[in-house]
């Protein structure tokens, strides 16, 4: 199996650890690629702000697959835990059974190793979040900032044109029309960027909260 195929397969598997109804396809980013572009327009109806975005879910799964640690670790434990979800077991018994399955797979018998690998994956997601935040700011500066600069320049030009002869009124009218269009573009672009930020944060919170919940329960049930 090629490395890209292995990452894709693992990415699909990891996606299933965090989402019950994971997408049927998983986009594999190019090696070394950063978080998905902040302002990339989705090829689907926009999601409400603050919801889990399948694109970001796939992105997180790929990031975690790319940084998967060798040998059985937190992911194998979470896989075992998810396999017990349909059984009528208490939460404590589910964690104990998953821990037994994990050790049977050759995983460490030290619970601290489980917590350590989970924390490493949290660190990986935090680093990706920082990179994404920078890409959002860069997109805002490039798209909205450029429009605002053009808007200001045209306003200044119109003030000068208003003081000139009647024959340049047609130019003033054309610039005024463009200003109206720019206002709509600024609102649209700002909305898309902020929605992408909110959807990213919601998806990030979903992934990290599940890991944090497991860490709490590991400390509660396995010590």
C-alpha positions as CSV (number, residue, x, y, z in Angstrom):
1,X,0.0,0.0,0.0
2,X,1.4,3.4,-1.0
3,X,1.9,6.0,1.8
4,X,-0.9,8.2,0.4
5,X,-3.3,5.3,0.3
6,X,-2.3,4.3,3.9
7,X,-2.9,7.8,5.2
8,X,-6.2,7.9,3.4
9,X,-7.3,4.6,4.9
10,X,-6.2,5.6,8.3
11,X,-7.8,9.0,7.9
12,X,-11.2,7.4,7.1
13,X,-10.7,5.2,10.2
14,X,-9.9,8.1,12.5
15,X,-12.8,10.1,11.1
16,X,-15.1,7.3,12.2
17,X,-13.7,7.6,15.8
18,X,-15.1,11.1,16.1
19,X,-18.2,11.3,13.9
20,X,-20.9,8.7,13.9
21,X,-22.0,9.5,10.3
22,X,-18.7,10.2,8.7
23,X,-18.6,11.2,5.0
24,X,-18.2,8.4,2.4
25,X,-15.3,10.1,0.8
26,X,-12.2,11.6,2.4
27,X,-10.2,14.2,0.6
28,X,-6.4,13.6,1.0
29,X,-4.5,16.8,1.0
30,X,-1.0,17.0,-0.6
31,X,1.9,16.1,1.7
32,X,2.9,19.0,3.8
33,X,-0.2,21.1,2.9
34,X,-1.5,23.5,5.6
35,X,-5.0,23.8,6.9
36,X,-7.6,24.2,4.1
37,X,-7.8,27.8,2.7
38,X,-9.8,30.0,5.1
39,X,-11.9,31.5,2.4
40,X,-12.3,28.5,0.1
41,X,-16.0,28.4,-1.1
42,X,-17.6,25.0,-0.5
43,X,-19.1,23.2,-3.4
44,X,-22.4,22.8,-1.5
45,X,-25.0,24.8,0.4
46,X,-23.3,26.8,3.2
47,X,-23.6,25.4,6.7
48,X,-25.0,27.5,9.6
49,X,-22.3,29.3,11.5
50,X,-20.8,27.3,14.4
51,X,-21.7,23.9,13.1
52,X,-19.4,20.9,12.5
53,X,-18.1,21.1,8.9
54,X,-17.4,17.8,7.1
55,X,-14.5,19.4,5.2
56,X,-12.8,20.4,8.5
57,X,-13.6,17.0,10.0
58,X,-11.9,15.3,7.1
59,X,-9.0,17.8,7.4
60,X,-8.5,17.0,11.1
61,X,-8.7,13.2,10.4
62,X,-6.0,13.6,7.8
63,X,-3.8,15.7,10.1
64,X,-4.1,13.1,12.9
65,X,-3.5,10.2,10.4
66,X,-0.3,12.0,9.1
67,X,0.9,12.4,12.7
68,X,-0.2,8.9,13.9
69,X,2.3,7.5,16.4
70,X,3.8,4.0,15.8
71,X,2.2,1.1,17.6
72,X,-1.1,0.8,19.6
73,X,-2.0,4.1,21.2
74,X,-5.0,6.3,22.0
75,X,-6.6,5.7,18.6
76,X,-6.7,1.9,19.1
77,X,-8.2,2.4,22.5
78,X,-10.8,4.7,21.1
79,X,-11.6,2.2,18.4
80,X,-12.1,-0.5,21.0
81,X,-14.2,1.9,23.1
82,X,-16.5,2.8,20.1
83,X,-17.0,-0.9,19.4
84,X,-18.6,-1.3,22.8
85,X,-20.9,1.7,22.4
86,X,-23.9,-0.5,21.3
87,X,-23.6,-2.8,24.3
88,X,-25.6,-2.3,27.5
89,X,-22.6,-1.6,29.7
90,X,-22.0,1.1,32.1
91,X,-19.5,3.7,31.1
92,X,-17.0,2.4,33.6
93,X,-17.3,-1.2,32.3
94,X,-17.0,0.1,28.7
95,X,-13.7,1.8,29.5
96,X,-12.4,-1.2,31.5
97,X,-13.4,-3.5,28.6
98,X,-11.8,-1.2,26.0
99,X,-8.6,-1.1,28.2
100,X,-8.5,-4.9,28.3
101,X,-8.9,-5.1,24.5
102,X,-6.2,-2.4,24.0
103,X,-3.7,-4.4,26.1
104,X,-4.7,-7.6,24.2
105,X,-3.7,-5.9,21.0
106,X,-0.2,-5.4,22.4
107,X,-0.7,-1.9,23.7
108,X,1.1,-0.5,26.7
109,X,-0.1,-1.7,30.1
110,X,0.6,1.8,31.5
111,X,-2.4,4.1,31.4
112,X,-0.1,7.0,31.4
113,X,1.0,6.0,27.9
114,X,-2.6,6.2,26.8
115,X,-3.0,9.7,28.2
116,X,0.4,10.7,26.8
117,X,-0.5,9.8,23.2
118,X,-3.9,11.4,23.5
119,X,-2.2,14.6,24.7
120,X,0.2,14.5,21.8
121,X,-2.8,14.4,19.4
122,X,-4.3,17.4,21.2
123,X,-1.0,19.2,20.6
124,X,-1.1,18.3,16.9
125,X,-4.6,19.7,16.6
126,X,-3.7,22.9,18.5
127,X,-0.8,23.5,16.1
128,X,-3.1,23.1,13.2
129,X,-5.5,25.5,14.7
130,X,-2.8,28.1,15.0
131,X,-1.9,27.7,11.4
132,X,-5.5,28.0,10.3
133,X,-6.0,31.2,12.3
134,X,-3.0,32.7,10.5
135,X,-4.5,31.7,7.1
136,X,-7.8,33.3,8.1
137,X,-6.1,36.6,9.0
138,X,-4.1,36.5,5.8
139,X,-7.3,35.9,3.7
140,X,-9.1,38.8,5.5
141,X,-6.2,41.1,4.8
142,X,-6.0,40.1,1.2
143,X,-9.7,40.0,0.3
144,X,-11.5,42.5,2.5
145,X,-8.5,44.8,3.0
146,X,-8.1,45.2,-0.7
147,X,-11.8,46.0,-1.2
148,X,-11.7,48.5,1.6
149,X,-8.6,50.2,0.1
150,X,-10.3,50.4,-3.3
151,X,-13.4,51.8,-1.6
152,X,-11.5,54.6,0.2
153,X,-9.6,55.5,-3.0
154,X,-12.8,55.7,-5.0
155,X,-14.4,57.9,-2.3
156,X,-11.5,60.3,-2.5
157,X,-11.6,60.3,-6.3
158,X,-15.4,61.1,-6.2
159,X,-14.8,64.1,-3.9
160,X,-12.4,65.5,-6.4
161,X,-14.6,64.7,-9.4
162,X,-17.6,66.4,-7.7
163,X,-15.6,69.7,-7.8
164,X,-14.9,69.4,-11.5
165,X,-16.9,70.2,-14.7
166,X,-20.2,68.6,-15.6
167,X,-18.7,66.4,-18.3
168,X,-17.1,64.2,-15.7
169,X,-20.3,63.4,-13.9
170,X,-20.6,60.1,-15.9
171,X,-17.3,59.0,-14.3
172,X,-18.7,59.9,-10.8
173,X,-21.8,57.9,-11.4
174,X,-19.8,54.8,-12.5
175,X,-17.6,55.0,-9.4
176,X,-20.6,55.4,-7.2
177,X,-22.1,52.2,-8.7
178,X,-18.9,50.4,-8.0
179,X,-18.9,51.6,-4.4
180,X,-22.3,50.1,-3.9
181,X,-21.1,46.8,-5.3
182,X,-18.0,46.9,-3.1
183,X,-20.1,47.3,0.0
184,X,-22.0,44.1,-0.9
185,X,-18.8,42.3,-1.6
186,X,-17.3,43.3,1.7
187,X,-20.4,42.0,3.6
188,X,-20.4,38.7,1.6
189,X,-16.7,38.0,2.0
190,X,-16.6,38.9,5.7
191,X,-19.6,36.6,6.3
192,X,-18.0,33.7,4.5
193,X,-14.7,34.1,6.3
194,X,-16.4,34.4,9.7
195,X,-18.6,31.4,9.0
196,X,-15.5,29.3,8.1
197,X,-13.9,30.4,11.3
198,X,-16.9,29.4,13.4
199,X,-17.3,26.1,11.6
200,X,-13.6,25.3,12.1
201,X,-13.9,26.2,15.8
202,X,-17.0,24.1,16.2
203,X,-15.3,21.1,14.5
204,X,-12.1,21.7,16.5
205,X,-14.1,21.8,19.7
206,X,-15.9,18.6,18.8
207,X,-12.7,16.7,18.2
208,X,-10.8,18.1,21.2
209,X,-13.7,17.7,23.6
210,X,-14.1,14.1,22.8
211,X,-10.4,13.5,23.5
212,X,-10.6,15.6,26.7
213,X,-13.7,13.6,27.8
214,X,-11.8,10.4,27.3
215,X,-8.8,11.6,29.2
216,X,-11.1,12.5,32.1
217,X,-12.8,9.1,32.0
218,X,-9.4,7.3,31.6
219,X,-8.3,9.0,34.8
220,X,-11.6,8.2,36.5
221,X,-12.0,4.6,35.4
222,X,-8.5,3.2,34.7
223,X,-6.4,4.3,37.7
